[in-house]
């Protein structure tokens, strides 16, 4: 089973190691569904370099069923060095 199998994944903030489109490709390669907008169906929020709380992060804080991980945790999860 792939690490992001059947998960709706949203990325917020700037990523240091790759472009947003590269991250979306990695999400798909690992069985997930990249989404641009956060919703109640979101399973995972990847937070990049953001100097302030974004609307997406605020939404995730209010909806405790959304797991929030850092950019580095995302890379570890999908095996990116």
Secondary structure by P-SEA (a helix, b strand, c coil): cccccccbbbbccccccccaaaaaaaaaaabbbbbccccccccbbbbcccccccaaaaaaaacccbbbbcaaaaaaaaccc
